[in-house]
């Protein structure tokens, strides 16, 4: 049987590793989709044949990014233990689950550009961007707010990291549907948090 102390020491590593994997994968998917299907291009414009591979690769990446994000959420919640605040924990879980769901819906809609003719129906592309920028990013903002509040409340996040989280959440909430590439801010924040968790875990182990 595992020692509870050793299990608690492994939890930050799991959260940090999963967070890094999510950040890298979702950032790669965003870059691939943004370069292959620019947001300002006409909805009925065909995807160039030399960029279709990027869309396919992005669609293959997204499910794995979602899996790592769920692992990241679970490890963070386990790390907070019995002292977690029920209100923030509920918002944390709800926003995280909805974010993953909307991310998958957005990816599925973006996949309509890979029709045999190479030309989308005119619905899939704007629908994908609407789901991502209007809904997924807003849920990501709520997730960032709740995670930063929990981290600061439990004193596992230093003040600068908590301030960065609130600024990131505000940017996602306000700029999500109006500024191209703003969605890359979320994986960058997850990467920063994950690296902090890994660093703190190494210090605790030593």
C-alpha positions as CSV (number, residue, x, y, z in Angstrom):
1,X,0.0,0.0,0.0
2,X,1.3,3.4,-0.9
3,X,2.2,5.8,1.8
4,X,-0.2,8.8,1.8
5,X,2.7,11.2,2.1
6,X,4.4,9.8,-1.0
7,X,1.1,9.9,-2.9
8,X,0.7,13.6,-2.0
9,X,4.2,14.2,-3.2
10,X,3.5,12.6,-6.6
11,X,0.3,14.6,-7.1
12,X,2.0,17.9,-7.9
13,X,4.2,16.1,-10.4
14,X,1.2,14.6,-12.1
15,X,-0.6,18.0,-12.3
16,X,2.5,19.7,-13.6
17,X,3.3,17.1,-16.2
18,X,-0.3,16.9,-17.4
19,X,-0.5,20.7,-17.6
20,X,2.7,21.0,-19.6
21,X,1.5,18.3,-22.1
22,X,-1.9,20.1,-22.4
23,X,-0.3,23.5,-23.0
24,X,2.1,22.1,-25.7
25,X,-0.6,20.1,-27.5
26,X,-3.4,22.7,-27.5
27,X,-1.0,25.5,-28.4
28,X,0.2,23.4,-31.4
29,X,-3.4,22.7,-32.4
30,X,-4.3,26.4,-32.2
31,X,-1.2,27.4,-34.3
32,X,-2.0,24.7,-36.9
33,X,-5.7,25.7,-37.2
34,X,-5.0,29.4,-37.3
35,X,-2.4,29.1,-40.0
36,X,-4.5,26.7,-42.1
37,X,-7.8,28.4,-41.7
38,X,-7.4,32.2,-41.0
39,X,-10.3,33.7,-39.1
40,X,-10.8,36.4,-41.8
41,X,-11.0,34.1,-44.7
42,X,-14.4,33.6,-46.4
43,X,-16.6,30.9,-44.9
44,X,-17.0,29.1,-48.2
45,X,-13.4,29.3,-49.3
46,X,-11.7,26.0,-49.8
47,X,-8.7,25.0,-47.6
48,X,-5.5,24.9,-49.8
49,X,-4.4,21.4,-50.4
50,X,-1.0,22.1,-49.0
51,X,-2.6,23.1,-45.6
52,X,-5.1,20.3,-45.2
53,X,-2.5,18.2,-43.4
54,X,-2.3,20.9,-40.7
55,X,-6.1,20.7,-40.1
56,X,-5.9,16.9,-39.9
57,X,-3.0,17.0,-37.4
58,X,-4.8,19.6,-35.2
59,X,-7.9,17.5,-35.1
60,X,-5.8,14.5,-34.0
61,X,-4.1,16.5,-31.3
62,X,-7.2,18.0,-29.7
63,X,-8.6,14.8,-28.0
64,X,-5.2,14.1,-26.4
65,X,-5.1,17.8,-25.2
66,X,-8.5,17.3,-23.6
67,X,-7.4,14.1,-21.8
68,X,-4.3,15.8,-20.4
69,X,-6.4,18.8,-19.3
70,X,-8.8,16.5,-17.4
71,X,-5.8,14.8,-15.7
72,X,-4.5,18.3,-14.9
73,X,-7.8,19.2,-13.2
74,X,-7.9,15.9,-11.3
75,X,-4.4,16.2,-10.0
76,X,-4.9,19.8,-8.9
77,X,-8.1,18.9,-7.0
78,X,-6.4,16.0,-5.3
79,X,-3.5,18.3,-4.3
80,X,-5.9,20.7,-2.6
81,X,-7.3,17.8,-0.6
82,X,-10.1,18.1,2.1
83,X,-9.4,21.8,2.6
84,X,-10.8,22.9,-0.8
85,X,-13.6,25.4,-0.8
86,X,-16.8,23.9,-2.1
87,X,-17.9,27.0,-4.0
88,X,-14.6,27.5,-5.9
89,X,-14.3,23.7,-6.4
90,X,-17.7,23.6,-8.0
91,X,-16.9,26.5,-10.3
92,X,-13.5,25.0,-11.0
93,X,-14.9,21.6,-12.1
94,X,-17.9,23.0,-14.0
95,X,-15.9,25.5,-16.0
96,X,-13.2,22.9,-16.7
97,X,-15.7,20.3,-18.0
98,X,-17.5,22.8,-20.2
99,X,-14.3,24.1,-21.6
100,X,-13.2,20.6,-22.7
101,X,-16.7,19.9,-24.2
102,X,-16.7,23.2,-26.2
103,X,-13.1,22.6,-27.3
104,X,-14.2,19.2,-28.7
105,X,-17.3,20.7,-30.4
106,X,-15.2,23.5,-31.9
107,X,-12.7,20.9,-33.3
108,X,-15.5,18.7,-34.7
109,X,-17.0,21.8,-36.5
110,X,-13.6,22.8,-37.8
111,X,-13.3,19.3,-39.3
112,X,-16.1,20.0,-41.8
113,X,-13.5,21.9,-43.9
114,X,-12.0,18.5,-44.8
115,X,-14.9,17.5,-47.1
116,X,-14.0,15.6,-50.2
117,X,-14.5,18.8,-52.3
118,X,-12.2,20.7,-50.0
119,X,-14.8,23.4,-49.6
120,X,-16.7,23.8,-46.3
121,X,-20.5,24.2,-46.2
122,X,-20.3,27.8,-45.0
123,X,-21.5,26.8,-41.6
124,X,-18.7,24.7,-40.0
125,X,-15.9,27.3,-40.1
126,X,-17.8,30.3,-38.5
127,X,-19.5,27.9,-36.0
128,X,-16.1,26.5,-34.9
129,X,-14.7,30.0,-34.3
130,X,-17.8,31.1,-32.5
131,X,-17.8,28.1,-30.2
132,X,-14.0,28.6,-29.5
133,X,-13.9,32.4,-29.1
134,X,-17.3,33.0,-27.5
135,X,-17.9,30.0,-25.3
136,X,-14.7,27.9,-24.8
137,X,-12.6,30.9,-24.0
138,X,-15.1,32.3,-21.5
139,X,-15.2,29.0,-19.7
140,X,-11.4,29.0,-19.8
141,X,-11.5,32.4,-18.1
142,X,-13.8,31.2,-15.4
143,X,-11.4,28.2,-14.9
144,X,-8.4,30.5,-14.6
145,X,-10.3,32.8,-12.1
146,X,-11.3,29.8,-9.9
147,X,-7.9,28.1,-10.0
148,X,-6.1,31.4,-9.1
149,X,-8.6,32.0,-6.2
150,X,-8.1,28.5,-4.9
151,X,-4.3,28.6,-5.3
152,X,-4.1,32.0,-3.5
153,X,-6.6,30.9,-0.8
154,X,-4.5,27.8,0.0
155,X,-1.3,29.8,-0.3
156,X,0.2,27.5,-3.0
157,X,0.3,30.2,-5.6
158,X,2.5,33.2,-4.9
159,X,0.9,36.6,-5.3
160,X,2.5,37.4,-8.7
161,X,1.2,34.1,-10.1
162,X,-2.3,34.8,-8.8
163,X,-2.2,38.3,-10.3
164,X,-1.1,36.8,-13.6
165,X,-4.1,34.4,-13.4
166,X,-6.6,37.1,-12.8
167,X,-5.1,39.2,-15.7
168,X,-5.2,36.2,-18.0
169,X,-8.9,35.4,-17.0
170,X,-9.8,39.0,-17.7
171,X,-8.1,39.0,-21.1
172,X,-9.9,35.8,-22.1
173,X,-13.3,37.1,-20.8
174,X,-13.1,40.5,-22.5
175,X,-11.0,39.9,-25.6
176,X,-12.0,36.3,-26.5
177,X,-14.3,37.1,-29.4
178,X,-12.6,40.2,-30.7
179,X,-8.8,39.7,-30.8
180,X,-7.2,37.0,-33.0
181,X,-4.8,34.6,-31.3
182,X,-5.9,35.6,-27.8
183,X,-6.8,31.9,-27.2
184,X,-3.0,31.2,-27.0
185,X,-3.0,33.0,-23.7
186,X,-4.7,30.1,-21.9
187,X,-2.2,27.4,-22.7
188,X,0.6,29.8,-21.9
189,X,-1.0,30.4,-18.4
190,X,-1.4,26.6,-17.9
191,X,2.3,26.2,-18.8
192,X,3.4,28.8,-16.3
193,X,1.2,27.2,-13.5
194,X,2.5,23.7,-14.4
195,X,6.1,24.8,-14.3
196,X,5.5,26.4,-10.9
197,X,3.9,23.3,-9.6
198,X,6.7,21.1,-10.8
199,X,9.3,23.5,-9.3
200,X,7.5,23.5,-6.0
201,X,7.2,19.7,-6.0
202,X,11.0,19.4,-6.6
203,X,11.7,21.7,-3.7
204,X,9.3,19.8,-1.4
205,X,11.0,16.5,-2.3
206,X,14.5,17.8,-1.7
